[in-house]
Amino acid sequence: MAHKHYFTAGEMAQLHGISKQTLLFYDKKGVFSPAFVDPQNGYRYYSASQLETLDTILMLKEIGFSLAEICVYLQERNGVGTVVYMEEQKRLLENEIAHKKRIVKRLTKKIETLRTLQEHCDSIEFYTQNHPQYLAVQTVASPRTLFEIDLATKKLLLCCAKEQVGYEYLLGVMVPVSAIENGAYTAAQNAFLPLSERPKDPITFSVHKKSAGTYLRGYHKGTYETIGQTYEKMLSTLKRYGYTPYGCSYEYCVLDSFTSSSADEYVTEIHLPFLQKEHDSSKLC
């Protein structure tokens, strides 16, 4: 054999910026085999005509084709078929990009929340929310224990994932003020996920609009069962100012099992709506 029109495995790999092991793997999987194997020494040689084929394989790998899909493509490729393959892969890539963008938004919001926590974690203060917030909600079944809250949260996560809506890494619950005032601090009415934007119809889950406005904000550090300690401080603060809590409080799990290994380190951010004397109670959750 005249070697002048052939490339060794090392030369072929170097020309394409891959390793010899990758070429061996492609051969083993039946994707791309050498044009000639020297029977005396086992050396593998690739022809010049195979350069473009390997270029095609590497391009298909780059845009997300599996090796099995590449094998089928190489056997069936034609002008019309190529357009169909490319359009489908473009659609898959666009979906993946949109998914990654949603994850980036969730992480950005989580980082902002954690930074805010570092600045205000020991305070009970009035906080103004400048824009409405839309929450995907799931009713918590009776008797509204932590077990039922967890089940409602799991249902909500599945619904949002199925609908592919943008949501934040910030699970939460809504607790009626009537329950809080009666000492039932963990009797959550709804589990929620804050949405990145108002969802478009149709959707298969309920949406609650948390109004813009001023809330009393407090942070509870410790297990969820002890959250009543913080609520008592917040209710006392409102009473001191002559304000009346109403509707439902909004509890955001800022530090949970995602960020802390111990439940004693968990932090819940509480937003408690209230009425001043001149207002009425027309806006209830």
C-alpha positions as CSV (number, residue, x, y, z in Angstrom):
1,M,0.0,0.0,0.0
2,A,1.3,3.5,-0.9
3,H,1.0,5.5,2.3
4,K,1.1,8.9,0.7
5,H,-2.7,9.2,0.4
6,Y,-3.3,7.7,3.9
7,F,-3.1,9.1,7.4
8,T,-2.1,7.2,10.6
9,A,-4.5,7.3,13.5
10,G,-2.2,9.8,15.2
11,E,-2.2,12.1,12.2
12,M,-5.9,11.8,11.7
13,A,-6.6,12.6,15.3
14,Q,-4.2,15.6,15.3
15,L,-5.8,17.0,12.1
16,H,-9.2,17.0,13.9
17,G,-8.2,18.0,17.4
18,I,-9.2,14.7,19.0
19,S,-7.4,11.8,20.6
20,K,-6.5,8.4,19.1
21,Q,-8.6,6.8,21.8
22,T,-11.7,8.7,20.3
23,L,-11.0,7.2,16.9
24,L,-10.7,3.7,18.5
25,F,-14.0,4.3,20.3
26,Y,-15.7,5.4,17.1
27,D,-14.4,2.2,15.4
28,K,-15.6,0.0,18.2
29,K,-19.1,1.6,18.0
30,G,-19.2,1.1,14.3
31,V,-19.4,4.9,13.6
32,F,-16.1,5.5,11.8
33,S,-13.6,2.8,10.9
34,P,-10.1,3.1,9.2
35,A,-10.0,2.5,5.5
36,F,-7.1,0.1,5.9
37,V,-5.5,-2.0,8.8
38,D,-2.0,-3.3,8.1
39,P,-2.3,-7.1,8.7
40,Q,1.3,-7.4,9.6
41,N,1.6,-4.7,12.4
42,G,-2.1,-3.8,13.0
43,Y,-1.5,-0.1,12.2
44,R,-4.6,1.7,11.2
45,Y,-4.8,4.1,8.2
46,Y,-7.4,6.5,7.1
47,S,-7.9,7.8,3.5
48,A,-8.1,11.4,2.4
49,S,-11.7,10.8,1.4
50,Q,-12.5,10.1,5.1
51,L,-11.5,13.6,6.2
52,E,-14.9,15.1,5.4
53,T,-16.7,12.2,6.9
54,L,-15.0,12.7,10.2
55,D,-15.7,16.4,10.0
56,T,-19.3,15.6,9.6
57,I,-19.3,13.2,12.6
58,L,-17.7,15.8,14.8
59,M,-20.1,18.5,13.7
60,L,-23.0,16.2,14.5
61,K,-21.6,15.4,17.9
62,E,-21.2,19.2,18.6
63,I,-24.8,19.9,17.9
64,G,-26.0,17.1,20.1
65,F,-26.4,13.9,18.0
66,S,-25.8,10.6,19.8
67,L,-23.5,8.1,18.2
68,A,-26.5,5.9,17.3
69,E,-28.2,8.8,15.7
70,I,-25.0,9.6,13.8
71,C,-24.8,6.1,12.4
72,V,-28.4,6.3,11.1
73,Y,-27.7,9.8,9.7
74,L,-24.6,8.7,7.8
75,Q,-26.4,5.8,6.2
76,E,-29.6,7.7,5.3
77,R,-28.3,11.2,4.5
78,N,-29.6,13.1,1.6
79,G,-30.6,16.7,0.9
80,V,-34.2,16.5,2.1
81,G,-33.4,14.3,5.0
82,T,-30.6,16.6,6.2
83,V,-33.0,19.5,6.5
84,V,-35.4,17.4,8.6
85,Y,-32.5,16.2,10.9
86,M,-31.2,19.8,11.2
87,E,-34.6,21.3,12.0
88,E,-35.3,18.7,14.7
89,Q,-31.9,19.2,16.3
90,K,-32.4,23.0,16.1
91,R,-35.7,22.7,17.9
92,L,-34.1,20.5,20.6
93,L,-31.2,23.0,21.1
94,E,-33.6,25.9,21.3
95,N,-35.6,24.1,24.0
96,E,-32.3,23.3,25.9
97,I,-31.2,27.0,25.7
98,A,-34.6,28.2,27.0
99,H,-34.3,25.7,29.8
100,K,-30.8,26.9,30.7
101,K,-31.9,30.5,30.7
102,R,-34.7,29.6,33.1
103,I,-32.1,28.0,35.4
104,V,-29.9,31.1,35.2
105,K,-32.8,33.3,36.2
106,R,-33.6,31.0,39.2
107,L,-30.0,31.1,40.4
108,T,-29.7,34.9,39.9
109,K,-32.8,35.4,42.1
110,K,-31.6,32.9,44.7
111,I,-28.2,34.7,44.9
112,E,-30.0,38.1,45.4
113,T,-32.2,36.6,48.1
114,L,-29.2,35.1,50.0
115,R,-27.3,38.5,49.8
116,T,-30.4,40.3,51.2
117,L,-30.5,37.8,54.0
118,Q,-26.9,38.6,55.0
119,E,-27.9,42.3,55.3
120,H,-31.2,42.0,57.1
121,C,-31.3,38.6,58.8
122,D,-31.5,39.9,62.4
123,S,-34.2,42.6,61.7
124,I,-37.9,42.9,61.7
125,E,-38.7,45.8,59.4
126,F,-41.1,47.3,56.9
127,Y,-40.4,46.3,53.4
128,T,-41.9,47.7,50.2
129,Q,-42.6,45.4,47.2
130,N,-42.7,47.6,44.2
131,H,-44.3,45.2,41.8
132,P,-46.9,42.4,42.0
133,Q,-45.5,38.9,42.3
134,Y,-47.2,36.0,40.7
135,L,-47.2,32.7,42.6
136,A,-48.0,29.2,41.4
137,V,-50.0,27.8,44.2
138,Q,-51.2,24.3,45.4
139,T,-53.7,23.9,48.2
140,V,-52.4,22.1,51.3
141,A,-54.7,19.3,52.3
142,S,-55.9,18.8,55.9
143,P,-54.7,18.5,58.6
144,R,-52.0,20.9,57.1
145,T,-49.0,19.3,58.8
146,L,-45.5,19.4,57.3
147,F,-46.2,16.2,55.5
148,E,-49.2,17.7,53.6
149,I,-47.1,20.8,52.9
150,D,-44.3,18.6,51.4
151,L,-46.9,16.8,49.2
152,A,-48.4,20.0,47.9
153,T,-44.9,21.4,47.1
154,K,-44.0,18.2,45.1
155,K,-47.2,18.5,43.1
156,L,-46.5,22.1,42.4
157,L,-43.0,21.4,41.2
158,L,-44.2,18.7,38.9
159,C,-46.9,21.0,37.4
160,C,-44.5,23.8,36.8
161,A,-41.9,21.5,35.2
162,K,-44.6,20.0,33.0
163,E,-45.7,23.4,31.9
164,Q,-42.1,24.6,31.5
165,V,-42.8,27.9,33.2
166,G,-40.1,30.0,34.7
167,Y,-40.0,29.8,38.5
168,E,-37.6,30.7,41.3
169,Y,-35.6,28.4,43.6
170,L,-37.6,29.8,46.5
171,L,-40.3,27.4,47.9
172,G,-42.9,28.9,50.2
173,V,-46.2,28.7,51.9
174,M,-49.1,31.0,52.7
175,V,-50.5,30.9,56.2
176,P,-53.9,32.6,57.0
177,V,-53.5,35.4,59.6
178,S,-56.5,34.0,61.4
179,A,-54.5,30.8,62.0
180,I,-51.5,32.8,63.1
181,E,-53.5,34.8,65.6
182,N,-54.8,31.5,67.0
183,G,-51.3,30.1,67.5
184,A,-51.6,27.7,64.5
185,Y,-48.4,29.1,63.0
186,T,-47.6,26.2,60.7
187,A,-51.2,25.7,59.3
188,A,-50.3,26.6,55.7
189,Q,-53.2,27.1,53.4
190,N,-51.2,27.0,50.1
191,A,-47.7,26.0,49.0
192,F,-46.3,28.3,46.4
193,L,-43.5,28.9,43.9
194,P,-42.7,32.5,42.8
195,L,-42.9,32.7,39.0
196,S,-40.4,34.7,36.9
197,E,-43.3,36.3,35.0
198,R,-47.0,36.2,34.7
199,P,-47.9,32.9,33.0
200,K,-49.9,32.8,29.8
201,D,-53.1,30.8,29.5
202,P,-53.8,28.0,29.4
203,I,-52.1,26.6,32.5
204,T,-53.0,23.6,34.6
205,F,-52.2,25.1,38.0
206,S,-53.6,28.0,40.1
207,V,-51.9,31.4,40.2
208,H,-52.1,33.9,43.1
209,K,-51.2,37.5,42.6
210,K,-49.3,38.9,45.6
211,S,-50.0,42.6,45.5
212,A,-47.3,45.3,45.4
213,G,-47.2,47.3,48.6
214,T,-45.6,47.5,52.1
215,Y,-45.2,44.4,54.2
216,L,-43.7,43.7,57.6
217,R,-40.7,41.5,56.9
218,G,-39.1,39.2,59.4
219,Y,-36.6,36.4,59.3
220,H,-37.0,33.2,61.4
221,K,-33.9,31.2,62.0
222,G,-34.3,27.6,63.2
223,T,-36.7,24.7,62.6
224,Y,-40.1,25.4,61.1
225,E,-41.8,24.2,64.2
226,T,-40.5,27.2,66.2
227,I,-41.6,29.8,63.7
228,G,-44.2,31.0,66.1
229,Q,-41.5,32.8,68.1
230,T,-40.9,35.2,65.1
231,Y,-44.6,35.6,64.4
232,E,-45.1,36.8,68.0
233,K,-42.5,39.4,67.6
234,M,-43.9,40.6,64.3
235,L,-47.5,40.8,65.7
236,S,-46.2,42.8,68.6
237,T,-44.5,45.2,66.2
238,L,-47.7,45.8,64.2
239,K,-49.6,46.3,67.4
240,R,-47.1,48.9,68.6
241,Y,-47.7,50.9,65.4
242,G,-51.4,50.4,65.5
243,Y,-51.5,48.3,62.4
244,T,-53.7,45.2,61.9
245,P,-52.4,42.0,60.1
246,Y,-54.8,40.6,57.4
247,G,-55.1,38.0,54.7
248,C,-52.2,35.5,54.6
249,S,-48.6,35.8,55.4
250,Y,-46.0,34.7,52.8
251,E,-43.2,32.5,54.0
252,Y,-40.1,32.0,51.7
253,C,-37.7,29.2,52.5
254,V,-34.4,31.1,52.1
255,L,-32.1,28.7,53.8
256,D,-33.3,25.1,53.6
257,S,-31.9,21.7,52.8
258,F,-30.6,23.1,49.5
259,T,-28.2,25.5,51.4
260,S,-27.9,24.1,54.9
261,S,-27.1,20.7,56.4
262,S,-28.8,21.4,59.7
263,A,-32.5,22.3,60.3
264,D,-31.3,24.6,63.1
265,E,-29.7,26.8,60.4
266,Y,-32.7,27.1,58.2
267,V,-34.0,30.6,57.6
268,T,-37.6,31.5,56.6
269,E,-38.4,35.0,55.3
270,I,-41.8,36.1,56.3
271,H,-43.9,38.9,54.6
272,L,-46.9,39.9,56.7
273,P,-49.5,42.2,55.1
274,F,-51.2,44.7,57.3
275,L,-53.7,47.5,57.3
276,Q,-53.3,51.0,58.6
277,K,-56.3,52.6,60.4
278,E,-57.6,54.4,57.4
279,H,-57.6,51.2,55.2
280,D,-60.1,48.4,55.0
281,S,-59.7,44.6,54.7
282,S,-60.9,44.3,51.1
283,K,-57.8,42.6,49.8
284,L,-57.7,39.1,51.3
285,C,-55.9,36.0,50.0
